[in-house]
Amino acid sequence: MHTSKVPILKVIVIIWIAFASLYVVYNEYNNFKVLVAQRAYNTGLRDAVNKLIQQAQTCNPIPVTSGEQRVDLISMSCLNASDKKAN
């Protein structure tokens, strides 16, 4: 009877190692997906801000919308320049 328990124990250990390995790989894959999504978000945000800055330097109003809200933005340096011209 002692010899029949050894193969069962080996099978259980092998299954446990396989399950643990798969869990670690799955967890690392999920962390990788989150990291890629976060980098893509940060890159998009940086690109949007850089484009907004470039457009603001033209001293033209920039229409910005979010859902149904809409505003026009203009650089403060453009407003200060027009105030100096008016004086």
KOLMI-195547 format. One record per atom (N, C-alpha, C): atom name; y, x, z. Coordinates in nm, 2 decimals, m for minus. Each point is the difference from the previous one (the first is absolute). Layout:
BEGIN
<a: CA&Y: Y&X: X&Z: Z>
...
//
This chain:
BEGIN
<a: N&Y: m0.12&X: 0.08&Z: 0.00>
<a: CA&Y: 0.12&X: m0.08&Z: 0.00>
<a: C&Y: 0.13&X: 0.09&Z: 0.00>
<a: N&Y: m0.01&X: 0.11&Z: 0.06>
<a: CA&Y: 0.11&X: 0.09&Z: 0.01>
<a: C&Y: 0.05&X: 0.04&Z: m0.14>
<a: N&Y: m0.10&X: 0.03&Z: m0.09>
<a: CA&Y: 0.03&X: 0.04&Z: m0.14>
<a: C&Y: 0.07&X: m0.10&Z: m0.08>
<a: N&Y: m0.02&X: m0.13&Z: 0.03>
<a: CA&Y: 0.06&X: m0.11&Z: m0.08>
<a: C&Y: 0.14&X: m0.02&Z: 0.04>
<a: N&Y: 0.04&X: 0.04&Z: 0.11>
<a: CA&Y: 0.14&X: m0.01&Z: 0.05>
<a: C&Y: 0.09&X: 0.10&Z: m0.07>
<a: N&Y: m0.05&X: 0.12&Z: m0.03>
<a: CA&Y: 0.08&X: 0.10&Z: m0.06>
<a: C&Y: 0.06&X: m0.03&Z: m0.13>
<a: N&Y: m0.08&X: m0.06&Z: m0.10>
<a: CA&Y: 0.05&X: m0.04&Z: m0.13>
<a: C&Y: 0.11&X: m0.11&Z: 0.01>
<a: N&Y: m0.02&X: m0.09&Z: 0.09>
<a: CA&Y: 0.10&X: m0.11&Z: 0.02>
<a: C&Y: 0.13&X: 0.06&Z: 0.05>
<a: N&Y: m0.01&X: 0.09&Z: 0.10>
<a: CA&Y: 0.12&X: 0.06&Z: 0.05>
<a: C&Y: 0.07&X: 0.08&Z: m0.11>
<a: N&Y: m0.07&X: 0.07&Z: m0.08>
<a: CA&Y: 0.06&X: 0.08&Z: m0.11>
<a: C&Y: 0.07&X: m0.10&Z: m0.10>
<a: N&Y: m0.06&X: m0.11&Z: m0.03>
<a: CA&Y: 0.06&X: m0.10&Z: m0.09>
<a: C&Y: 0.13&X: m0.05&Z: 0.06>
<a: N&Y: m0.01&X: m0.03&Z: 0.13>
<a: CA&Y: 0.12&X: m0.06&Z: 0.07>
<a: C&Y: 0.11&X: 0.11&Z: 0.00>
<a: N&Y: m0.03&X: 0.12&Z: 0.02>
<a: CA&Y: 0.10&X: 0.11&Z: 0.00>
<a: C&Y: 0.06&X: 0.02&Z: m0.14>
<a: N&Y: m0.08&X: 0.00&Z: m0.10>
<a: CA&Y: 0.04&X: 0.01&Z: m0.14>
<a: C&Y: 0.09&X: m0.11&Z: m0.03>
<a: N&Y: m0.03&X: m0.13&Z: 0.03>
<a: CA&Y: 0.08&X: m0.11&Z: m0.03>
<a: C&Y: 0.13&X: 0.01&Z: 0.08>
<a: N&Y: 0.00&X: 0.04&Z: 0.12>
<a: CA&Y: 0.12&X: 0.01&Z: 0.08>
<a: C&Y: 0.10&X: 0.11&Z: m0.06>
<a: N&Y: m0.06&X: 0.11&Z: m0.05>
<a: CA&Y: 0.08&X: 0.11&Z: m0.06>
<a: C&Y: 0.06&X: m0.05&Z: m0.13>
<a: N&Y: m0.08&X: m0.07&Z: m0.08>
<a: CA&Y: 0.05&X: m0.06&Z: m0.13>
<a: C&Y: 0.11&X: m0.10&Z: 0.03>
<a: N&Y: m0.01&X: m0.09&Z: 0.09>
<a: CA&Y: 0.10&X: m0.10&Z: 0.04>
<a: C&Y: 0.13&X: 0.07&Z: 0.05>
<a: N&Y: m0.02&X: 0.10&Z: 0.08>
<a: CA&Y: 0.12&X: 0.07&Z: 0.06>
<a: C&Y: 0.07&X: 0.07&Z: m0.11>
<a: N&Y: m0.07&X: 0.07&Z: m0.09>
<a: CA&Y: 0.06&X: 0.07&Z: m0.11>
<a: C&Y: 0.07&X: m0.10&Z: m0.10>
<a: N&Y: m0.06&X: m0.11&Z: m0.03>
<a: CA&Y: 0.07&X: m0.10&Z: m0.08>
<a: C&Y: 0.13&X: m0.05&Z: 0.06>
<a: N&Y: m0.01&X: m0.02&Z: 0.13>
<a: CA&Y: 0.12&X: m0.05&Z: 0.08>
<a: C&Y: 0.11&X: 0.10&Z: m0.01>
<a: N&Y: m0.03&X: 0.12&Z: 0.02>
<a: CA&Y: 0.10&X: 0.11&Z: m0.01>
<a: C&Y: 0.06&X: 0.01&Z: m0.14>
<a: N&Y: m0.08&X: m0.01&Z: m0.10>
<a: CA&Y: 0.05&X: 0.01&Z: m0.14>
<a: C&Y: 0.09&X: m0.12&Z: m0.03>
<a: N&Y: m0.05&X: m0.12&Z: 0.04>
<a: CA&Y: 0.08&X: m0.12&Z: m0.02>
<a: C&Y: 0.14&X: 0.00&Z: 0.07>
<a: N&Y: 0.00&X: 0.05&Z: 0.12>
<a: CA&Y: 0.12&X: 0.02&Z: 0.08>
<a: C&Y: 0.10&X: 0.10&Z: m0.07>
<a: N&Y: m0.05&X: 0.11&Z: m0.04>
<a: CA&Y: 0.08&X: 0.10&Z: m0.07>
<a: C&Y: 0.05&X: m0.06&Z: m0.13>
<a: N&Y: m0.07&X: m0.07&Z: m0.07>
<a: CA&Y: 0.04&X: m0.07&Z: m0.13>
<a: C&Y: 0.11&X: m0.09&Z: 0.03>
<a: N&Y: m0.01&X: m0.08&Z: 0.10>
<a: CA&Y: 0.11&X: m0.10&Z: 0.04>
<a: C&Y: 0.13&X: 0.08&Z: 0.04>
<a: N&Y: m0.01&X: 0.10&Z: 0.07>
<a: CA&Y: 0.11&X: 0.09&Z: 0.04>
<a: C&Y: 0.07&X: 0.05&Z: m0.13>
<a: N&Y: m0.08&X: 0.05&Z: m0.09>
<a: CA&Y: 0.05&X: 0.05&Z: m0.13>
<a: C&Y: 0.07&X: m0.10&Z: m0.08>
<a: N&Y: m0.05&X: m0.13&Z: 0.00>
<a: CA&Y: 0.07&X: m0.11&Z: m0.07>
<a: C&Y: 0.14&X: m0.03&Z: 0.06>
<a: N&Y: 0.00&X: 0.00&Z: 0.13>
<a: CA&Y: 0.13&X: m0.02&Z: 0.07>
<a: C&Y: 0.10&X: 0.11&Z: m0.03>
<a: N&Y: m0.05&X: 0.12&Z: 0.00>
<a: CA&Y: 0.09&X: 0.11&Z: m0.02>
<a: C&Y: 0.06&X: 0.00&Z: m0.15>
<a: N&Y: m0.09&X: m0.03&Z: m0.09>
<a: CA&Y: 0.05&X: m0.01&Z: m0.14>
<a: C&Y: 0.10&X: m0.12&Z: m0.02>
<a: N&Y: m0.03&X: m0.11&Z: 0.07>
<a: CA&Y: 0.10&X: m0.11&Z: m0.01>
<a: C&Y: 0.13&X: 0.03&Z: 0.07>
<a: N&Y: 0.00&X: 0.07&Z: 0.11>
<a: CA&Y: 0.12&X: 0.04&Z: 0.07>
<a: C&Y: 0.08&X: 0.10&Z: m0.08>
<a: N&Y: m0.07&X: 0.09&Z: m0.07>
<a: CA&Y: 0.08&X: 0.10&Z: m0.08>
<a: C&Y: 0.06&X: m0.07&Z: m0.12>
<a: N&Y: m0.07&X: m0.10&Z: m0.06>
<a: CA&Y: 0.05&X: m0.07&Z: m0.12>
<a: C&Y: 0.12&X: m0.08&Z: 0.05>
<a: N&Y: 0.00&X: m0.07&Z: 0.11>
<a: CA&Y: 0.11&X: m0.07&Z: 0.05>
<a: C&Y: 0.12&X: 0.08&Z: 0.03>
<a: N&Y: m0.02&X: 0.12&Z: 0.06>
<a: CA&Y: 0.11&X: 0.09&Z: 0.03>
<a: C&Y: 0.06&X: 0.05&Z: m0.13>
<a: N&Y: m0.08&X: 0.03&Z: m0.10>
<a: CA&Y: 0.05&X: 0.05&Z: m0.12>
<a: C&Y: 0.08&X: m0.10&Z: m0.07>
<a: N&Y: m0.05&X: m0.13&Z: 0.00>
<a: CA&Y: 0.08&X: m0.11&Z: m0.06>
<a: C&Y: 0.13&X: m0.02&Z: 0.07>
<a: N&Y: 0.00&X: 0.00&Z: 0.13>
<a: CA&Y: 0.12&X: m0.02&Z: 0.08>
<a: C&Y: 0.10&X: 0.11&Z: m0.03>
<a: N&Y: m0.04&X: 0.13&Z: m0.01>
<a: CA&Y: 0.08&X: 0.11&Z: m0.03>
<a: C&Y: 0.06&X: m0.01&Z: m0.14>
<a: N&Y: m0.08&X: m0.04&Z: m0.09>
<a: CA&Y: 0.05&X: m0.02&Z: m0.14>
<a: C&Y: 0.11&X: m0.11&Z: m0.01>
<a: N&Y: m0.03&X: m0.11&Z: 0.07>
<a: CA&Y: 0.10&X: m0.11&Z: 0.00>
<a: C&Y: 0.13&X: 0.04&Z: 0.06>
<a: N&Y: 0.00&X: 0.07&Z: 0.11>
<a: CA&Y: 0.12&X: 0.05&Z: 0.07>
<a: C&Y: 0.07&X: 0.10&Z: m0.09>
<a: N&Y: m0.07&X: 0.09&Z: m0.06>
<a: CA&Y: 0.07&X: 0.10&Z: m0.09>
<a: C&Y: 0.06&X: m0.07&Z: m0.12>
<a: N&Y: m0.06&X: m0.10&Z: m0.06>
<a: CA&Y: 0.05&X: m0.08&Z: m0.11>
<a: C&Y: 0.13&X: m0.07&Z: 0.04>
<a: N&Y: m0.01&X: m0.06&Z: 0.12>
<a: CA&Y: 0.12&X: m0.07&Z: 0.06>
<a: C&Y: 0.12&X: 0.09&Z: 0.02>
<a: N&Y: m0.03&X: 0.12&Z: 0.05>
<a: CA&Y: 0.11&X: 0.10&Z: 0.01>
<a: C&Y: 0.06&X: 0.04&Z: m0.13>
<a: N&Y: m0.09&X: 0.02&Z: m0.10>
<a: CA&Y: 0.05&X: 0.04&Z: m0.13>
<a: C&Y: 0.09&X: m0.11&Z: m0.06>
<a: N&Y: m0.04&X: m0.13&Z: 0.01>
<a: CA&Y: 0.07&X: m0.11&Z: m0.05>
<a: C&Y: 0.13&X: m0.02&Z: 0.08>
<a: N&Y: 0.00&X: 0.03&Z: 0.13>
<a: CA&Y: 0.12&X: m0.02&Z: 0.08>
<a: C&Y: 0.11&X: 0.11&Z: m0.04>
<a: N&Y: m0.04&X: 0.11&Z: m0.05>
<a: CA&Y: 0.10&X: 0.10&Z: m0.04>
<a: C&Y: 0.07&X: m0.03&Z: m0.13>
<a: N&Y: m0.04&X: m0.11&Z: m0.07>
<a: CA&Y: 0.08&X: m0.04&Z: m0.12>
<a: C&Y: 0.11&X: m0.09&Z: 0.04>
<a: N&Y: 0.02&X: m0.04&Z: 0.12>
<a: CA&Y: 0.11&X: m0.08&Z: 0.06>
<a: C&Y: 0.00&X: m0.14&Z: m0.07>
<a: N&Y: m0.12&X: m0.05&Z: m0.04>
<a: CA&Y: m0.02&X: m0.13&Z: m0.05>
<a: C&Y: m0.07&X: m0.08&Z: 0.10>
<a: N&Y: 0.02&X: m0.13&Z: 0.02>
<a: CA&Y: m0.08&X: m0.08&Z: 0.09>
<a: C&Y: m0.14&X: 0.00&Z: m0.04>
<a: N&Y: m0.09&X: 0.01&Z: 0.10>
<a: CA&Y: m0.15&X: 0.00&Z: m0.02>
<a: C&Y: m0.05&X: m0.13&Z: 0.05>
<a: N&Y: m0.06&X: m0.08&Z: m0.08>
<a: CA&Y: m0.06&X: m0.13&Z: 0.05>
<a: C&Y: m0.13&X: 0.03&Z: 0.06>
<a: N&Y: m0.02&X: m0.05&Z: 0.12>
<a: CA&Y: m0.13&X: 0.02&Z: 0.08>
<a: C&Y: m0.05&X: m0.13&Z: 0.04>
<a: N&Y: m0.12&X: m0.03&Z: m0.03>
<a: CA&Y: m0.06&X: m0.13&Z: 0.04>
<a: C&Y: m0.12&X: 0.02&Z: 0.08>
<a: N&Y: m0.03&X: m0.10&Z: 0.09>
<a: CA&Y: m0.12&X: 0.00&Z: 0.08>
<a: C&Y: m0.03&X: m0.15&Z: 0.02>
<a: N&Y: m0.10&X: m0.04&Z: m0.07>
<a: CA&Y: m0.03&X: m0.15&Z: 0.00>
<a: C&Y: 0.11&X: m0.07&Z: m0.07>
<a: N&Y: 0.06&X: m0.09&Z: 0.08>
<a: CA&Y: 0.11&X: m0.08&Z: m0.06>
<a: C&Y: 0.13&X: 0.06&Z: 0.05>
<a: N&Y: 0.01&X: 0.10&Z: 0.08>
<a: CA&Y: 0.12&X: 0.06&Z: 0.04>
<a: C&Y: 0.05&X: 0.10&Z: m0.10>
<a: N&Y: 0.13&X: 0.00&Z: m0.03>
<a: CA&Y: 0.05&X: 0.10&Z: m0.09>
<a: C&Y: 0.14&X: 0.05&Z: 0.05>
<a: N&Y: 0.02&X: 0.13&Z: m0.01>
<a: CA&Y: 0.13&X: 0.06&Z: 0.04>
<a: C&Y: 0.03&X: 0.11&Z: m0.11>
<a: N&Y: 0.13&X: 0.03&Z: m0.01>
<a: CA&Y: 0.04&X: 0.11&Z: m0.08>
<a: C&Y: 0.05&X: 0.11&Z: 0.09>
<a: N&Y: m0.05&X: 0.12&Z: m0.02>
<a: CA&Y: 0.03&X: 0.12&Z: 0.08>
<a: C&Y: 0.09&X: 0.09&Z: m0.08>
<a: N&Y: 0.09&X: 0.07&Z: 0.07>
<a: CA&Y: 0.08&X: 0.10&Z: m0.06>
<a: C&Y: 0.02&X: 0.11&Z: 0.10>
<a: N&Y: 0.02&X: 0.12&Z: m0.05>
<a: CA&Y: 0.01&X: 0.12&Z: 0.09>
<a: C&Y: 0.14&X: 0.00&Z: 0.07>
<a: N&Y: 0.00&X: 0.04&Z: 0.13>
<a: CA&Y: 0.12&X: 0.01&Z: 0.07>
<a: C&Y: 0.09&X: 0.10&Z: m0.06>
<a: N&Y: m0.05&X: 0.11&Z: m0.05>
<a: CA&Y: 0.09&X: 0.10&Z: m0.06>
<a: C&Y: 0.07&X: m0.06&Z: m0.12>
<a: N&Y: m0.06&X: m0.10&Z: m0.07>
<a: CA&Y: 0.07&X: m0.06&Z: m0.11>
<a: C&Y: 0.12&X: m0.09&Z: 0.05>
<a: N&Y: m0.03&X: m0.07&Z: 0.11>
<a: CA&Y: 0.10&X: m0.08&Z: 0.06>
<a: C&Y: 0.12&X: 0.08&Z: 0.05>
<a: N&Y: m0.03&X: 0.11&Z: 0.06>
<a: CA&Y: 0.10&X: 0.09&Z: 0.05>
<a: C&Y: 0.08&X: 0.06&Z: m0.11>
<a: N&Y: m0.06&X: 0.03&Z: m0.11>
<a: CA&Y: 0.07&X: 0.05&Z: m0.12>
<a: C&Y: 0.10&X: m0.10&Z: m0.06>
<a: N&Y: m0.05&X: m0.13&Z: 0.00>
<a: CA&Y: 0.09&X: m0.10&Z: m0.06>
<a: C&Y: 0.11&X: m0.03&Z: 0.10>
<a: N&Y: m0.02&X: 0.01&Z: 0.13>
<a: CA&Y: 0.11&X: m0.01&Z: 0.10>
<a: C&Y: 0.11&X: 0.11&Z: m0.02>
<a: N&Y: m0.05&X: 0.12&Z: m0.03>
<a: CA&Y: 0.10&X: 0.11&Z: m0.02>
<a: C&Y: 0.08&X: m0.02&Z: m0.13>
<a: N&Y: m0.07&X: m0.05&Z: m0.10>
<a: CA&Y: 0.07&X: m0.03&Z: m0.13>
<a: C&Y: 0.11&X: m0.11&Z: 0.02>
<a: N&Y: m0.03&X: m0.10&Z: 0.09>
<a: CA&Y: 0.09&X: m0.11&Z: 0.02>
<a: C&Y: 0.12&X: 0.05&Z: 0.07>
<a: N&Y: m0.01&X: 0.10&Z: 0.09>
<a: CA&Y: 0.11&X: 0.05&Z: 0.08>
<a: C&Y: 0.09&X: 0.08&Z: m0.09>
//
